[in-house]
Amino acid sequence: MAYECPKCQRYGMAWDGRAKVLMCYYNTCSHVIRMSTHKQIPTPQEITAAIKRDASGSNAPTRDNFVPA
């Protein structure tokens, strides 16, 4: 499942289970959002909340609703 990146506004945010982070897979962006320690895959609600928290901390223009692709 891919989510909209708060930095580049493209659908490229995905959970990287090895690094335990959300990462934009576009080479020109490579934005990373660290989440709290997870032993399991986070739910879509947890991922959306982490993206919203990250977007509110930056000046990136983001949309109000994040829809998984």
Secondary structure as UniProt FT lines:
FT   STRAND          3..4
FT   TURN            6..8
FT   STRAND          11..16
FT   TURN            17..20
FT   STRAND          21..24
FT   TURN            27..29
FT   STRAND          32..34
FT   HELIX           44..57
//
